[in-house]
């Protein structure tokens, strides 16, 4: 079994795994996500304010329509007043006219309030629109930084992929089968070496006798660490 070749392949794959993890945790990615979230909040605020403007417009139009209806009724009643002789009928007409005046005053107040709300919302929309270029610039800057970081990772990954192809070519089918089994079983680190008598996989010390067994094993045999079961390369 080609122990040094298996260990070399493992180191390359560890490097690839590291790059994949780094790619997921890039601070530039978090910065872009944050900039995008800020702009999504901006869009939500603008949509809410636009809805307020539209609702106020509907209220204003309704108030103007109802005011027009009241004005027409009031004009008709005032014309009738000119032809009324009976005090009782005149009093009844005046009562209706006063009620219409009160209704018209309430509509005017409601319309004024809606116009104020509409004006405030339009002002807030204008302020948001003035600020959007800043948000878009932040997104563009963050995206450029992320693209640059990903570009560096792509270069490093390709270099490792090229090295992996060379390392894999030095191993036979049996070695590769053993490698795949060990990699899956031990989550990427199935081959280790001894640092003195310490296993670099589980970081436990072998006894003197266990270390001697490892050292006396034939070169083509990779003994298992007695503690973790990883294959020890000499």
N, C-alpha and C positions, 0 to 999 in steps of 0.2 A: 504493500500500500504506500502510495506517495504522500507521506506525512507532510513534508515541507510544502508540497504543492497544494494540499488540502488546506493547510493553515494560511497559505498565501491567498487562496481563493476566498477563504472566510474573511480575512482582513479587508479584501476588496468589497465584499458584500456588506460588511459592517460599515464601510465608508459610504456605500450607496444608501443603506438604511439611514445613516446619519444625515445625508443630504435630503432624503425624503422628509425626515422629521423637521429638519431646518426649514425646508420649503413650506411646510404647514405652519410653522411658528414664526415666520418672518415678521419682524416689527413693522416692515413696510406694508404687509398685508393688513395688519391691525389698523395702521394709519389710514389706509384706503377705506376699510370698512367703517371707521369712525367718520371720515369725511363724507362718505355716502349716506350714513345714518343722519348726519347733520342736514344734508340736502333733502333727505326724505322728510325730515321734520319741517323743513322750510316749505316743501310742497304741501304738506298736510295743513300747515298754518295758512298758506295762501288759499287753499281750497276752502277752508273754513271761513275765511274772510270774504271770499268771493260768494259763498253761499249766503252770508249775512247781507252783502250788497244786493244780491238778487231778491232775497226775502223782503228787504226794506223797499225795493222797487215795486214789488207786488203790493205791499201795504200802502205805499204812496198812491199807486194807481187805483187801488180799491177806495181809498179815502177820497180821491179826487172824483171818482165816479159817483160815490154816494153823496158827496157834497153837491155835485151837479143835480142829482135827483132832488135833494132837499131844496136847493135854490129854485128849481122849477116849481115845486109844490108851494114854496113860500110866495113866489111871485103870483101864482094863481090865487092863493088865499088873499093876498094883499089887494089884488084886483077885485075880488069878491067883496072885500071890506068897503069899497067905494060905492057899492050898490045896496048894501045892507042898511035897513032902517031900524029893524027891531034890536033893542039893546041886548036882549038875550042872545040873539044870533051873533051880534057883534062880539059879545063876550066869549062865545064859544070859538069863534074864529081867532080871536086874539090868543086864546089858550093854545090852540093848535099852532099858531105862528110862534108863540114863545117856546113851545116844545121843540119845534123845528130849529129855532135859533140855538137852543141848548144842545141839540144833537149835532148841529153844524159846528158849534164850538168844540165839542168833544172830538169830532173828526179832525178839526184843525189842529188840536193838541196832539192827537195820535199821528197825524201826518208830519208835524214838526219834529216829533220824537223819532219817527222813522227816517226823516231826512238827516237828522243829527247822527243817528246810528250809521246810516249809509255813508255820510261824509267821513266819520271816524274810521270806518272799515276801509274806505278807499284810500285814506291817508296811510293806514297801516300797510295796505297792499303796495303802495308806492314805495314805502320804506323797505319793504321786503324785496321788491324788484331792484332797488338800488344796491342791496346787499348780495344779491344772487351771484354777480360776477366773482366776488370774493370766494364764495363757496365752490363755484365751478373751477376756479383757479386752484383751490386746495385739492380738489378731486384730481385734476390733471397732474398736479405736482406729485401727489401720492401715487398715482398710477405710473408715472414715469419712474419714480423711485423703485416701485415694486418690479416693473419690467427690467430695470437695470439689475436689481438683486437676482431676479430669476435668470437673467442672462448669464450672470457669473456662475450660478448653480448649474445651468445647462452645460457650460463649458467644463466644469469640474466633473459633472456626471458622465459626459461623453468620454473624458479621459479615463475614468474608472471602467466604463463599459468596454473601452478598447483593451485596457489591461485585463479585464475579466475574460475576454475572448481568448487572449493569449494564455492565461492561467488555466482556463478550462481545457484548452487544446492539449495541455501537458498531462491531463488526467484521463484514465481509461474509463470505460462504462461502469466497471465495478466501483472505482473510486467515486465517480459521480453519484452512484446510487447510495453509497455510504454517506457521502456528503449531504445529499438531500434528506436522508433519514435523520442524521444528526442535527442538521439545521432546524428541521421541524420539531424534533424532540426537545431540543434545548434552546429554542427561541433565538436561533441565529448564532449561538456560540457552542458548537459541539466539539470543537478541537481546541486543546490548550497545550501549554508547555509548563515545565516546572521552573519556578524561580527559587533556586536552592532546593528545598523539599516542599515548597508551597505550590499548590495547584492555582494557576492563574484564572481558573473558572469559578471554583467555589471558595478560593482563598483559605483553604484549610491545609494544614501541614500533614504530609505523609510521614509515617514512621520511618525509621532508618531501614527497616526490613522492606517496607513497601516501596521505598525509593530505590532500593537495590534491585527489586524485581523489575521495576520500570527500566532501570538503566541496563539490565542484563537481557532485556527482551530483544529478539532479532530486529534488525532495522525495518523489515517489511511488516512487522507486527506493531500495532498501536494499542498499548495496554490501556485499560480503563482506570480512571481515577477511582480509588476505593470509596471515596466519599460522595462524589456527584455522578460518576458514570461517564463523564466525558472522556474522549479519546486523547491520550497524551502523545504529543509529537516531540521527538527528541532531535 
